[in-house]
């Protein structure tokens, strides 16, 4: 059989920061392009398990593939099975990609995977373009599905694989799988030992230059050293709660393979890279033993590091840490259940400055503790005093299957069931919810724009950035970022 996995175009993504007129400011796409690792893992596992098939991979986002081009590529490849990965906010594009495939290959088997069917399993099976959906992690489930399809066997008993007819038989709200977020009420596919999964086969994407706006090069690679996050932030809907670390020797094997392919910057994309400082030091120890000094960064928490761990990481090439700071008061951190304090935030950024490690603060406005515009401005005042090298500022998004979403529904801030209804029939005009108890979307978007400009257009900050430029990519990224801040209205 011929197998194709598609990461759909992003032409109709639901805006996260739209005002009452549907106009937004900076969105996720403004910060770079990153490979769809989840889909690539699924494809690579199937290649290893079932080498008799032919496999293809299309990252329409990374390659800027339009729907017209997608139609031609699907026609040329003529796959028997097509897997489409998804996020809920990109569901319109997921459906358009499925329609494109169906217009060319009406008899192909279409399977929907990714985050969306895990968040909305029942609604996903109601989308008429798909023959099956995979809930949970797809490596074993998708490979078993291919095996059954090849042999002409029924596949509705595969754990995590569902159809419109099969899913309702498995719904049981009283059954709780502690490995997942509590919103999931159907059995899901899951990989207990992630060391048994081969690394992604990057030969499918080696021609694509992925990059981050805060990166160092334009040939960036993303790597996972773990899966899952046991933290309980009230705004987060990451479905996998059980933390599963990879063997670090296997991680560094993957790094060496990437170096041989010409990758020069490594972005560790774990939900929680630094679950402990010890884990960071163990990673550094393997790099030291292999005599590797690489340019790398990670996303982490301020309460999972020590000065000693950071110093050791810096010595083997750590360039930048993206810390989930979120907000600038202890009251706000407690409301979001971050499990950290302002004192820990300030300590982490102070250590980074002392060691010469660049820092990025992931930050939000519009949290429930901000009850007026001046509260938001004081929150940004704190961010400016914290003085990270970069800041990525968002408006707090209230997503389904989170504690804040449940609270917002109870308070009448959000209409219950609106996401479920839209997931059955995705149409343009849908928007992500915000906490509008005190401030409207229009006010929040205006403050969002103001916050970015206050942070980045400080004369002293601009001079510092110019003096620290080390590559053409950094220069061009800074210029592009400044232009976006200036012209977006």
BADO-403498 format. One line per 3 residues: their letters; for each residue x, y, z of N, C-alpha, C. Coordinates in steps of 0.02 Angstrom, whole numbers, m for minus. Example, Ala and Ser with C-alpha at 12.3 -4.5 7.8 and 13.67 -1.06 7.14 Angstrom:
as	660 m284 390 615 m225 390 660 m165 390  642 m112 354 684 m53 357 645 2 394
***
This chain:
xxx	42 m60 0 0 0 0 44 63 0  15 117 m22 47 182 m19 16 222 38  59 248 81 37 284 140 61 356 137
xxx	16 403 150 33 474 151 8 505 216  51 543 249 30 582 307 38 656 291  m14 694 308 m17 765 289 m23 809 351
xxx	18 860 354 7 917 399 m25 971 356  m90 987 367 m127 1029 320 m101 1100 317  m120 1137 265 m104 1209 263 m135 1246 322
xxx	m110 1306 335 m138 1348 388 m164 1412 357  m220 1407 322 m249 1465 289 m312 1490 326  m339 1449 370 m403 1466 402 m401 1452 477
xxx	m344 1462 508 m337 1447 579 m379 1495 621  m413 1469 671 m453 1510 716 m407 1560 750  m420 1625 746 m376 1674 778 m380 1669 854
xxx	m322 1670 886 m321 1665 959 m329 1733 992  m311 1786 957 m311 1852 988 m353 1902 948  m413 1881 927 m456 1925 886 m498 1970 930
xxx	m507 2033 908 m551 2079 944 m623 2069 920  m668 2114 939 m738 2105 922 m752 2111 848  m705 2140 811 m712 2144 738 m675 2086 703
xxx	m650 2039 742 m615 1982 713 m543 1996 694  m517 2054 714 m448 2072 697 m402 2056 755  m347 2024 739 m300 2005 791 m234 2041 785
xxx	m188 2025 830 m121 2054 827 m74 1997 810  m22 1985 848 25 1932 833 m5 1864 852  m1 1815 805 m25 1748 817 34 1700 816
xxx	20 1636 829 74 1586 835 118 1583 773  89 1590 714 128 1584 652 180 1639 645  172 1694 682 220 1749 678 286 1733 712
xxx	289 1677 749 349 1663 789 393 1608 760  376 1584 700 419 1535 668 380 1475 642  417 1429 612 387 1367 587 426 1309 616
xxx	389 1261 642 419 1203 675 391 1138 645  432 1087 641 409 1024 610 354 991 652  305 960 619 252 923 655 278 856 680
xxx	312 858 738 347 799 762 301 740 775  241 753 802 196 698 817 179 657 756  161 690 702 144 655 640 205 618 612
xxx	263 650 617 324 619 591 343 557 631  332 558 697 343 499 738 299 441 715  235 456 702 188 403 681 210 372 615
xxx	229 414 568 252 389 504 315 346 511  363 370 551 426 335 559 416 267 593  371 264 642 357 201 675 328 151 625
xxx	281 174 584 251 130 534 302 105 484  348 149 463 401 129 417 442 71 444  458 76 509 498 23 541 458 m41 550
xxx	395 m34 569 355 m92 584 330 m127 521  315 m88 469 285 m116 408 323 m89 347  385 m113 337 427 m85 283 403 m103 213
xxx	354 m147 207 331 m167 140 290 m113 105  270 m61 142 229 m9 113 273 50 89  244 93 47 277 154 25 250 213 65
xxx	296 255 90 275 308 137 295 376 110  250 424 119 262 494 99 237 540 154  267 599 157 250 648 209 247 717 178
xxx	193 754 192 187 822 166 173 869 224  220 915 235 209 969 284 190 1031 245  125 1041 237 101 1097 196 119 1164 227
xxx	125 1166 293 144 1229 326 217 1244 313  260 1195 326 332 1205 317 351 1221 245  314 1192 196 331 1202 126 287 1252 91
xxx	241 1284 129 195 1333 99 155 1303 40  130 1242 51 91 1208 m1 18 1231 2  m7 1256 m54 m77 1278 m58 m122 1218 m69
xxx	m187 1229 m67 m234 1174 m78 m231 1150 m150  m220 1196 m197 m213 1176 m267 m151 1133 m276  m96 1152 m244 m35 1111 m248 m45 1045 m212
xxx	m80 1046 m156 m93 984 m118 m132 935 m162  m181 960 m197 m221 917 m241 m177 882 m292  m131 919 m323 m87 890 m373 m40 838 m342
xxx	m13 854 m282 33 807 m250 m3 743 m231  m63 748 m205 m102 689 m187 m117 648 m249  m134 682 m303 m148 647 m366 m86 610 m390
xxx	m27 642 m386 35 610 m408 54 551 m364  45 558 m298 65 504 m252 14 448 m252  m49 464 m261 m104 415 m264 m101 365 m205
xxx	m104 389 m143 m99 344 m85 m163 304 m74  m155 247 m42 m213 206 m22 m239 227 46  m194 250 90 m213 272 157 m183 341 168
xxx	m224 387 194 m200 454 209 m215 470 282  m163 489 319 m171 513 387 m164 588 388  m209 623 422 m206 695 427 m201 714 501
xxx	m149 752 518 m141 772 588 m179 837 600  m193 853 664 m240 908 676 m231 940 744  m246 1004 746 m262 1041 807 m332 1069 799
xxx	m366 1080 854 m436 1103 848 m440 1170 813  m395 1217 829 m400 1283 798 m384 1282 723  m357 1226 698 m343 1220 626 m394 1173 592
xxx	m451 1162 624 m498 1111 600 m527 1127 531  m538 1190 516 m564 1207 450 m514 1185 396  m450 1195 408 m400 1173 360 m395 1097 358
xxx	m405 1064 414 m405 991 415 m461 965 369  m520 994 376 m576 974 335 m563 989 261  m536 1048 246 m521 1065 176 m469 1018 147
xxx	m420 997 188 m370 948 163 m404 881 149  m449 860 194 m485 797 183 m528 801 120  m562 857 110 m603 866 50 m559 864 m13
xxx	m500 893 m8 m453 891 m65 m434 820 m82  m417 780 m31 m399 710 m42 m458 672 m72  m517 682 m44 m576 646 m68 m592 664 m141
xxx	m580 726 m161 m595 746 m230 m551 709 m280  m492 687 m257 m445 652 m301 m452 577 m292  m458 555 m230 m458 483 m213 m519 466 m170
xxx	m576 459 m200 m637 447 m160 m636 382 m120  m595 334 m141 m595 269 m108 m538 260 m58  m494 310 m51 m439 305 m3 m466 304 68
xxx	m429 271 112 m448 270 184 m417 332 216  m460 375 245 m436 435 279 m441 426 354  m385 440 388 m381 434 460 m362 501 490
xxx	m398 523 541 m384 586 575 m347 573 640  m290 606 649 m251 599 711 m232 668 738  m188 668 787 m166 731 817 m205 748 879
xxx	m199 811 899 m228 833 963 m304 836 961  m333 855 903 m406 867 902 m448 806 920  m437 747 890 m479 690 909 m470 668 981
xxx	m413 684 1011 m404 669 1082 m445 717 1125  m450 779 1103 m489 829 1140 m564 820 1128  m582 801 1066 m652 794 1047 m663 729 1009
xxx	m659 672 1043 m662 608 1008 m728 595 974  m784 607 1008 m850 593 978 m862 638 918  m850 702 926 m861 750 871 m817 734 811
xxx	m757 709 824 m712 693 769 m739 637 725  m769 587 757 m796 532 717 m856 553 676  m887 609 692 m945 633 654 m926 671 591
xxx	m862 688 584 m840 721 523 m843 671 465  m883 683 415 m899 631 365 m842 613 318  m789 652 317 m734 638 269 m688 583 293
xxx	m692 566 358 m643 519 387 m674 450 399  m635 399 382 m656 330 394 m640 308 465  m588 339 495 m568 321 563 m534 380 595
xxx	m533 381 661 m495 430 699 m454 394 751  m398 423 769 m355 394 822 m355 442 881  m374 416 938 m375 454 1000 m314 434 1041
xxx	m272 483 1059 m211 468 1097 m150 468 1052  m100 431 1071 m37 428 1035 m40 376 979  m21 395 919 m39 356 861 10 304 836
xxx	69 298 866 119 254 836 94 182 828  77 149 882 55 79 877 m13 74 844  m58 120 860 m127 116 834 m128 123 758
xxx	m91 171 731 m92 182 658 m61 123 622  m6 96 650 26 38 618 m20 m23 618  m55 m33 673 m102 m89 676 m160 m78 627
xxx	m182 m16 621 m234 0 572 m211 m17 502  m150 1 484 m124 m15 417 m122 m91 406  m101 m127 457 m97 m200 451 m167 m229 439
xxx	m216 m205 475 m285 m231 467 m312 m213 397  m299 m152 375 m323 m131 310 m291 m172 254  m226 m187 261 m191 m227 211 m221 m297 206
xxx	m241 m324 264 m267 m392 266 m343 m395 258  m375 m337 249 m447 m336 242 m484 m355 305  m455 m340 363 m485 m359 428 m520 m300 461
xxx	m566 m315 505 m599 m262 544 m548 m230 591  m555 m165 600 m506 m129 641 m537 m93 700  m601 m105 713 m636 m66 763 m621 m89 835
xxx	m582 m141 843 m562 m162 911 m492 m139 929  m459 m100 885 m392 m74 901 m400 m19 954  m362 m24 1007 m366 27 1060 m349 96 1032
xxx	m395 143 1040 m384 211 1017 m409 226 948  m429 175 909 m454 185 842 m530 181 843  m563 234 817 m636 237 822 m667 259 756
xxx	m730 239 749 m773 261 694 m837 290 724  m878 318 681 m942 345 704 m984 290 739  m979 229 713 m1020 174 741 m992 146 805
xxx	m925 148 813 m895 112 869 m885 154 932  m879 220 925 m854 259 982 m903 262 1040  m967 266 1026 m1015 275 1081 m1018 214 1126
xxx	m998 157 1100 m997 96 1142 m942 99 1195  m895 144 1186 m837 146 1231 m837 204 1279  m886 249 1272 m888 308 1316 m907 286 1387
xxx	m866 305 1435 m881 288 1505 m851 342 1550  m890 394 1567 m864 449 1609 m839 426 1677  m862 368 1699 m841 344 1765 m772 310 1764
xxx	m749 295 1703 m683 263 1697 m630 317 1691  m580 314 1732 m528 365 1733 m460 334 1721  m427 355 1667 m359 333 1653 m313 389 1676
xxx	m277 378 1731 m237 431 1762 m179 454 1718  m165 418 1665 m111 437 1620 m131 496 1575  m197 510 1572 m224 563 1530 m258 616 1573
xxx	m269 674 1542 m309 726 1573 m379 698 1586  m410 720 1639 m474 690 1661 m531 701 1612  m524 744 1561 m579 754 1515 m590 695 1468
xxx	m541 650 1461 m545 597 1412 m584 537 1440  m639 520 1407 m684 468 1433 m691 408 1387  m644 400 1340 m641 339 1299 m571 311 1304
xxx	m563 245 1299 m494 217 1299 m453 246 1241  m392 266 1257 m350 298 1207 m286 259 1196  m257 265 1137 m193 235 1123 m139 269 1165
xxx	m91 231 1188 m41 258 1233 23 218 1226  80 253 1231 145 220 1226 178 224 1295  181 168 1330 210 168 1397 286 178 1395
xxx	320 141 1352 393 145 1348 412 181 1284  424 246 1288 438 284 1228 508 271 1201  549 234 1238 614 214 1212 609 163 1156
xxx	551 131 1149 540 81 1097 521 113 1030  510 179 1031 490 214 971 552 241 935  560 226 871 619 254 835 612 329 828
xxx	668 364 823 665 437 813 633 453 746  609 514 738 578 534 675 627 527 616  600 504 561 640 499 500 639 567 465
xxx	691 606 478 692 675 452 711 679 378  723 622 346 735 625 274 674 652 238  615 646 269 554 671 238 550 748 241
xxx	588 779 285 582 852 293 649 888 289  702 853 268 769 882 269 776 941 221  731 946 173 733 1001 124 698 1063 150
xxx	666 1060 209 629 1116 236 671 1151 289  676 1216 285 713 1255 335 663 1281 388  660 1246 444 618 1268 500 658 1319 541
xxx	622 1365 572 658 1418 609 613 1449 661  646 1479 710 612 1516 764 632 1589 759  586 1633 775 602 1704 771 654 1724 823
xxx	663 1683 876 715 1697 926 773 1648 918  776 1615 860 828 1566 849 894 1597 827  943 1553 817 1011 1574 799 1025 1560 725
xxx	996 1507 699 1007 1487 629 939 1476 596  941 1466 530 879 1451 494 876 1378 474  912 1336 512 910 1263 502 899 1231 570
xxx	840 1239 596 825 1218 664 794 1148 665  812 1109 715 781 1043 724 750 1039 793  692 1007 797 660 998 862 666 925 884
xxx	677 916 949 688 849 977 648 843 1042  622 784 1055 588 770 1118 631 725 1161  640 743 1224 676 699 1272 627 667 1320
xxx	562 684 1314 511 656 1358 443 668 1328  393 636 1358 323 651 1340 284 659 1405  233 702 1401 187 710 1457 209 764 1505
xxx	160 789 1543 173 840 1594 126 828 1653  153 816 1712 111 802 1771 84 865 1805  104 924 1781 82 986 1813 7 998 1799
xxx	m23 1041 1840 m95 1051 1837 m113 1125 1829  m81 1158 1782 m97 1227 1769 m170 1232 1746  m206 1282 1772 m278 1285 1761 m297 1305 1690
xxx	m249 1328 1649 m263 1349 1581 m241 1298 1528  m210 1243 1549 m177 1197 1503 m219 1136 1489  m223 1117 1425 m261 1057 1406 m216 1003 1374
xxx	m152 1003 1391 m108 949 1367 m137 882 1392  m153 835 1347 m190 776 1368 m151 724 1407  m84 723 1398 m45 669 1428 m15 693 1494
xxx	m38 665 1549 m17 688 1614 42 648 1643  50 587 1621 105 546 1648 171 565 1613  220 583 1653 285 602 1625 325 539 1608
xxx	349 535 1546 389 477 1524 454 502 1493  510 492 1527 574 515 1499 604 464 1450  638 490 1400 676 447 1354 745 433 1384
xxx	774 377 1366 843 363 1383 887 417 1350  928 450 1389 966 506 1363 1020 485 1314  1043 424 1318 1091 400 1268 1057 398 1199
xxx	993 377 1198 956 376 1135 944 447 1109  932 493 1155 923 563 1135 986 590 1101  1043 575 1131 1106 601 1102 1124 564 1038
xxx	1104 501 1032 1111 466 967 1074 505 913  1013 527 931 972 566 883 1006 632 866  1035 664 917 1071 727 905 1128 716 855
xxx	1166 662 864 1222 649 819 1198 636 747  1142 602 741 1113 591 675 1094 657 642  1065 702 682 1045 768 656 1105 810 636
xxx	1159 806 675 1220 842 658 1247 818 591  1244 753 580 1268 725 517 1225 747 458  1162 765 471 1117 789 419 1124 864 406
xxx	1165 897 447 1177 968 436 1138 1015 481  1101 988 528 1065 1031 575 1114 1063 624  1102 1127 640 1151 1163 680 1122 1194 743
xxx	1056 1192 751 1024 1220 810 970 1172 835  970 1158 900 927 1107 928 878 1138 977  814 1128 963 761 1154 1005 726 1095 1039
xxx	732 1090 1104 701 1035 1141 630 1055 1158  583 1017 1129 513 1037 1125 469 1001 1176  499 973 1227 460 937 1278 408 983 1310
xxx	353 953 1333 306 991 1375 341 1014 1438  388 973 1463 425 990 1524 495 960 1520  542 998 1491 610 973 1483 645 966 1550
xxx	640 1017 1592 677 1017 1656 631 999 1714  607 937 1712 563 915 1766 600 919 1833  666 907 1831 710 918 1889 777 944 1864
xxx	814 977 1908 881 999 1890 927 939 1877  914 884 1912 955 824 1903 949 798 1832  888 801 1804 878 778 1736 918 820 1687
xxx	921 885 1698 961 930 1655 1035 911 1660  1059 899 1721 1130 882 1729 1146 814 1698  1100 767 1702 1112 702 1670 1117 709 1595
xxx	1077 752 1566 1082 765 1494 1150 795 1476  1171 843 1516 1236 875 1504 1293 824 1511  1286 779 1558 1338 728 1568 1348 685 1506
xxx	1292 667 1473 1298 626 1413 1330 667 1356  1311 730 1349 1343 773 1299 1418 778 1312  1437 787 1375 1508 793 1393 1546 729 1376
xxx	1516 673 1393 1550 609 1380 1557 596 1306  1509 620 1265 1513 611 1193 1553 667 1159  1579 713 1200 1619 769 1175 1580 811 1125
xxx	1517 825 1142 1473 864 1099 1460 933 1130  1468 984 1090 1451 1052 1110 1405 1079 1056  1341 1085 1071 1291 1103 1021 1256 1169 1041
xxx	1225 1202 994 1183 1260 1008 1113 1234 1023  1089 1246 1084 1023 1218 1101 984 1263 1148  919 1251 1149 875 1287 1195 819 1240 1216
xxx	783 1259 1268 726 1218 1290 672 1261 1321  612 1231 1326 556 1262 1361 553 1232 1431  547 1274 1482 549 1246 1550 514 1288 1601
xxx	520 1265 1663 490 1298 1720 544 1328 1764  529 1382 1798 579 1416 1839 597 1376 1901  554 1329 1921 567 1291 1982 595 1221 1967
xxx	627 1213 1909 658 1149 1893 731 1156 1876  764 1207 1903 834 1218 1887 873 1238 1950  938 1231 1945 984 1258 1996 1039 1296 1959
xxx	1076 1336 1996 1131 1373 1965 1183 1324 1937  1196 1270 1974 1246 1221 1951 1224 1188 1886  1159 1171 1881 1135 1138 1820 1139 1186 1761
xxx	1122 1249 1772 1126 1298 1718 1198 1309 1695  1243 1313 1742 1314 1323 1725 1340 1265 1683  1321 1205 1702 1343 1146 1664 1312 1146 1594
xxx	1248 1166 1590 1215 1168 1525 1246 1221 1480  1263 1278 1508 1295 1331 1469 1361 1306 1441  1397 1267 1479 1463 1242 1458 1458 1195 1398
xxx	1399 1164 1386 1391 1119 1329 1345 1150 1276  1338 1217 1278 1306 1251 1222 1236 1279 1232  1208 1273 1293 1141 1300 1303 1141 1375 1287
xxx	1096 1394 1241 1093 1464 1219 1035 1502 1250  977 1470 1256 916 1506 1275 869 1459 1312  832 1487 1361 778 1451 1394 714 1492 1388
xxx	660 1459 1367 594 1490 1366 558 1469 1430  551 1516 1476 519 1502 1540 445 1520 1537  402 1476 1562 332 1491 1567 318 1534 1628
xxx	329 1599 1622 319 1645 1678 245 1658 1688  211 1673 1634 139 1684 1629 116 1751 1656  131 1767 1719 105 1829 1749 152 1853 1804
xxx	142 1917 1826 193 1949 1868 176 1958 1941  128 1919 1967 112 1923 2039 105 1853 2067  118 1846 2131 107 1781 2163 33 1762 2162
xxx	m10 1813 2168 m82 1800 2165 m101 1770 2097  m74 1799 2044 m88 1773 1977 m61 1703 1966  1 1690 1989 31 1624 1983 m10 1572 2020
xxx	m35 1589 2079 m76 1543 2117 m142 1530 2081  m171 1582 2051 m235 1575 2015 m227 1528 1956  m169 1528 1925 m155 1485 1868 m126 1418 1889
xxx	m115 1409 1954 m88 1347 1982 m21 1328 1951  22 1379 1945 88 1367 1915 136 1330 1959  124 1330 2024 170 1295 2069 237 1330 2076
xxx	239 1395 2061 301 1434 2066 285 1501 2098  337 1535 2119 330 1601 2150 369 1653 2111  352 1716 2124 389 1771 2092 463 1769 2112
xxx	478 1750 2174 548 1745 2195 585 1694 2152  553 1637 2136 585 1587 2093 593 1613 2022  545 1650 1998 550 1680 1931 611 1726 1928
xxx	617 1770 1976 671 1819 1974 739 1785 1983  741 1733 2023 804 1697 2033 826 1664 1968  779 1632 1932 796 1598 1869 823 1647 1818
xxx	791 1705 1811 814 1753 1761 881 1786 1782  890 1794 1847 954 1822 1872 1010 1773 1857  999 1708 1868 1050 1658 1854 1067 1658 1779
xxx	1016 1663 1736 1029 1663 1664 1072 1723 1644  1057 1781 1672 1098 1841 1656 1170 1831 1679  1179 1804 1739 1247 1794 1766 1287 1746 1723
xxx	1254 1696 1695 1289 1644 1658 1292 1658 1583  1258 1711 1561 1258 1727 1489 1212 1682 1449  1159 1656 1479 1108 1617 1445 1051 1663 1427
xxx	1031 1665 1365 975 1707 1345 910 1679 1375  864 1725 1389 801 1704 1420 742 1732 1381  689 1692 1379 626 1714 1349 572 1703 1401
xxx	531 1753 1412 475 1747 1458 411 1736 1417  381 1677 1425 314 1666 1398 265 1698 1446  226 1745 1422 188 1790 1466 117 1798 1441
xxx	71 1816 1486 1 1824 1467 m28 1887 1500  m75 1917 1464 m118 1967 1496 m189 1940 1495  m233 1971 1534 m302 1949 1535 m315 1891 1583
xxx	m271 1881 1632 m284 1829 1682 m338 1854 1730  m373 1809 1764 m430 1830 1806 m413 1879 1862  m349 1883 1880 m330 1929 1934 m321 2001 1908
xxx	m325 2011 1843 m320 2078 1814 m390 2105 1803  m410 2154 1842 m479 2176 1843 m491 2243 1809  m438 2272 1782 m444 2335 1746 m382 2344 1702
xxx	m383 2394 1659 m327 2405 1614 m263 2421 1651  m268 2456 1706 m208 2473 1745 m176 2410 1774  m217 2360 1792 m189 2297 1816 m146 2264 1761
xxx	m171 2266 1700 m134 2238 1644 m68 2276 1634  m72 2341 1638 m11 2382 1629 39 2369 1685  15 2359 1746 61 2343 1801 93 2274 1789
xxx	55 2229 1760 83 2163 1743 140 2170 1693  131 2214 1643 184 2225 1594 242 2265 1625  226 2308 1673 280 2343 1710 327 2291 1741
xxx	297 2239 1769 339 2187 1801 382 2151 1748  352 2136 1692 390 2102 1638 450 2145 1617  440 2210 1611 495 2254 1591 549 2255 1645
xxx	528 2255 1709 579 2253 1763 616 2187 1763  581 2133 1747 613 2067 1744 667 2066 1691  653 2101 1635 702 2114 1583 730 2050 1551
xxx	687 2006 1527 712 1948 1489 740 1972 1421  779 1929 1389 804 1947 1322 747 1951 1272  698 1909 1279 639 1909 1235 577 1897 1278
xxx	521 1920 1251 457 1905 1282 407 1885 1228  370 1832 1241 316 1812 1197 252 1823 1237  214 1873 1219 156 1894 1259 92 1871 1224
xxx	50 1838 1260 m14 1817 1234 m71 1844 1276  m132 1835 1252 m191 1845 1293 m211 1776 1318  m228 1771 1382 m248 1707 1410 m304 1676 1369
xxx	m291 1619 1338 m342 1583 1300 m378 1534 1346  m444 1533 1344 m483 1487 1385 m505 1429 1341  m467 1375 1343 m482 1318 1300 m525 1267 1337
xxx	m565 1229 1299 m604 1176 1330 m559 1125 1365  m588 1088 1410 m553 1036 1447 m499 1064 1493  m511 1125 1518 m467 1155 1568 m509 1178 1627
xxx	m475 1187 1683 m510 1209 1743 m539 1279 1734  m502 1324 1702 m526 1391 1691 m587 1392 1645  m589 1348 1596 m647 1344 1552 m709 1325 1591
xxx	m703 1276 1634 m760 1255 1675 m785 1312 1719  m738 1349 1749 m757 1406 1790 m792 1460 1749  m766 1472 1688 m795 1524 1646 m866 1505 1624
xxx	m878 1442 1612 m946 1419 1594 m993 1430 1653  m971 1412 1714 m1012 1421 1773 m1030 1495 1784  m982 1539 1771 m992 1611 1779 m1032 1642 1722
xxx	m1045 1604 1669 m1081 1630 1612 m1038 1670 1564  m973 1665 1570 m928 1700 1525 m922 1665 1457  m934 1600 1457 m928 1560 1397 m991 1517 1391
xxx	m1016 1510 1331 m1074 1467 1318 m1052 1394 1317  m1082 1354 1360 m1064 1283 1363 m1081 1249 1296  m1036 1205 1274 m1048 1165 1214 m1032 1199 1148
xxx	m1008 1261 1149 m996 1296 1085 m939 1264 1046  m887 1240 1081 m831 1207 1047 m853 1140 1018  m894 1103 1056 m918 1038 1031 m960 1047 968
xxx	m1004 1097 969 m1047 1109 911 m1005 1130 850  m956 1173 861 m913 1195 806 m870 1137 780  m849 1093 824 m807 1036 803 m845 988 757
xxx	m911 986 763 m951 945 718 m961 979 651  m960 1045 650 m972 1082 588 m930 1145 587  m865 1139 577 m820 1197 581 m833 1247 525
xxx	m844 1309 544 m857 1363 496 m815 1424 514  m800 1467 465 m763 1528 480 m801 1572 529  m764 1616 564 m795 1663 610 m791 1642 683
xxx	m768 1581 695 m761 1557 764 m700 1589 796  m703 1600 862 m647 1632 898 m631 1596 962  m569 1600 983 m548 1573 1047 m574 1619 1103
xxx	m596 1588 1158 m624 1626 1214 m568 1655 1257  m583 1713 1288 m540 1743 1338 m580 1756 1401  m546 1774 1455 m579 1787 1518 m606 1859 1516
xxx	m670 1865 1498 m700 1931 1487 m742 1955 1546  m726 1932 1605 m763 1956 1664 m752 2030 1675  m692 2055 1660 m675 2124 1675 m657 2165 1613
xxx	m629 2133 1562 m606 2167 1502 m632 2132 1440  m654 2171 1391 m680 2142 1329 m622 2119 1284  m639 2080 1233 m588 2059 1185 m557 2120 1151
xxx	m598 2169 1134 m571 2228 1101 m520 2265 1145  m535 2270 1210 m488 2302 1256 m425 2260 1264  m433 2194 1267 m375 2150 1276 m329 2152 1215
xxx	m358 2153 1156 m317 2155 1095 m279 2222 1091  m313 2275 1109 m279 2340 1110 m221 2340 1161  m233 2312 1220 m180 2307 1271 m125 2259 1250
xxx	m143 2208 1212 m94 2160 1186 m44 2196 1141  m69 2236 1095 m26 2275 1050 16 2324 1091  m15 2358 1137 21 2406 1178 76 2372 1218
xxx	62 2313 1245 111 2277 1286 173 2258 1246  164 2232 1186 221 2215 1144 263 2276 1128  231 2330 1111 269 2389 1092 305 2420 1152
xxx	273 2417 1210 307 2442 1270 370 2401 1285  366 2336 1275 424 2294 1291 480 2302 1240  463 2298 1176 514 2293 1124 539 2360 1098
xxx	503 2414 1107 524 2478 1079 556 2524 1131  586 2495 1183 625 2534 1231 694 2548 1200  716 2609 1199 781 2625 1167 839 2584 1195
xxx	842 2577 1261 897 2538 1290 894 2465 1268  833 2438 1264 825 2368 1242 848 2361 1169  828 2407 1126 847 2403 1055 922 2404 1047
xxx	956 2449 1082 1029 2452 1078 1061 2388 1102  1035 2359 1154 1062 2297 1181 1055 2240 1129  996 2237 1097 985 2184 1047 1033 2192 989
xxx	1042 2254 966 1087 2265 910 1158 2245 927  1180 2260 988 1249 2245 1008 1262 2171 1016  1208 2131 1024 1217 2059 1037 1202 2016 977
xxx	1190 2045 919 1175 2005 860 1236 1963 840  1224 1899 826 1279 1853 810 1272 1819 742  1215 1829 708 1206 1795 644 1158 1835 601
xxx	1160 1820 536 1114 1853 490 1042 1834 507  1032 1772 528 964 1750 546 937 1791 604  979 1803 655 957 1845 711 940 1915 687
xxx	982 1943 643 968 2011 618 902 2013 580  893 1966 534 832 1967 494 770 1953 536  776 1909 585 719 1894 629 699 1955 670
xxx	750 1992 695 735 2052 733 703 2106 690  727 2113 629 698 2163 583 626 2144 566  615 2080 549 547 2058 531 500 2067 590
xxx	524 2050 651 482 2059 710 464 2131 722  512 2175 713 499 2247 724 449 2273 673  456 2251 610 409 2273 558 338 2250 574
xxx	331 2188 597 265 2163 615 234 2203 671  274 2221 720 248 2261 776 226 2330 753  262 2355 703 247 2423 680 185 2426 634
xxx	178 2377 590 126 2382 539 62 2347 556  62 2299 603 0 2263 619 m47 2309 657  m108 2313 634 m156 2359 665 m219 2321 682
***
